[in-house]
Structure formats: C-alpha cells, structure tokens
Amino acid sequence: MSGLKINIDVSALASHFKDFMQEAKEDLEKGVANLAAITHAKVAELAASELKSTNKIFSDNLGFEEISSGVWVVSIDEEALFIEDGIEANMDMKPGLLKNATKTSKDGHRYRVIPFEHSKGPSQMTPASQHLVSILKEKLKQHKVPFKKIEKNADGSPKVGKLHSLDLGGPIPGKGNTPGLKGVSIYQTVTKTGNIRRDIMTFRTVSGGPASSGKFIHPGLTPKHFLDRAAEWAQNEWEQSILPEILSKYK
C-alpha cells in the first residue's frame, strides 16, 4: 500500500489562541478532516479524468482514514499501485502472474490459466482490447451469433451454460503466437438476482517453462503520481483556503 499522510500539528496551532484554545483545536481538527476528504476526492477526480480502462481498479483501491487523532492517510492498495507508480517497459509479468499458481505441469513448471473477458464496457478496456472487440463483433456477425443479445430456446426461456466455442483468428498480441480470438467461449449464466449474464471469454496459459518464454511482457506504463500531485494541491488548499477561514473566526 502507498499513502499520502496528512499530519498537521493541531495542538501547536491551537496553543496560540489561549482562552479559545479548546474551541480552536476542535475547529482545526475539523479543518484537517475536511482537507483529507477533499484530497481523497481530488485524487479520485484526477484518476477519473485521466484513466479509462483502469479507473475502476484504481477507484476500488483508493481510500482514506484517520490513523490517529489528527493524522489522516489517503491510500492506494497494492492492487492499483501499478497505476500510481507505473510499470517498467519490457517487464516480465510472469513472476507476478504465477505467484499464486497452484498447478504444476508434468515437466515440473508451475502454470496458470488467465481469463480474458471481451464483453466488458469500452470504458473498462484498453484501446487494444477495444480494437480486438470490434473485430470480434464482425466475426460473430458472420457466424450469426449475437454479441450482447441474450440467446433463447424455442420456448422463449434463456439458454444457460456454454453456448459457443469458436476459433475466430484475429491479430496476435505482442510476442505471442496465438491469435487473440482463438478459442472464444460464450457463456450465459443465471445470477443471484435471477438475471441472465452473458460472458465472452478467451483463456490463455502462462507457464514458468520455456513455452511462455518471451510472452506476457508488459510494454510499460507511465506512472500517474496522483498522490504526489494531490499532496501539492492539498498543501495549497490548506494554506490558502481552509486555515485562513478558521483563523478569521478568532481575529
């Protein structure tokens, strides 16, 4: 986890007000809490304006809390740190992907099956994924298979289970050797609320053996440094707005 700590010595500031010290301390503590809340909102605002496919991951892992009296932390959990800190170009992703792998091949190498969902909304996809989905839609149309529309039985009831398994070709990503739309599987399932969910998936295997050599290499991701940028903004907000407003009460 990475965090931006907002730590303002409220007691030291309040001591200057003598007869009104307790009241001033309470006002200052409220001011610090307000600063933490708007700083958290500022980080979320920056992310929403600059992120697309990764915004949900970032927002789900962004939080803030008071860790002790007057000390607040705006934090980003480990799952979203790659957005904040960036990813080095040509980084091998296999060690991270295989970290929790539980299966072992006959030749002794750990492996894991990675699912890729192609039915998410455009805002949750990278430009490359969106391009692949546009090809997928055309290929499904040729096979007379709907992309989003729920497929039904002759009696009008929704079909459930694995409905299609198709090899649709498509571009080969990165240094791989498998077309992006090879092995497309389409499922319909009943959710807990009784609705029908339609998923379009492909599955790829990552291994610690030579079969995955040169694959699952990340092209790199520029760090966003939302916390650093919000820290500078918060400092200015405290000095130019929040603190002067509190002090004006005790003139």
Protein Blocks (a to p, Z undefined) as FASTA:
>chain_A
ZZddddddfklmmmmnommmmmmmmmmmmmmmmmmmmmmmmmmmmmmmmpcklmmmmmmm
gccddfbghiacddddfklmmmmnopaehiafklmmmmmpcbdcfkopacddddddfkbc
fklpcfklmmmmmmmmmmmmmnopafklccddfkopacedjfbdcdeeiadehjbfbdfk
goiacdddddfkopacddddddddddfbfklgoiaiaebjadfklmmmmmmmmmmmmmmm
mmmmmmmmmZZ
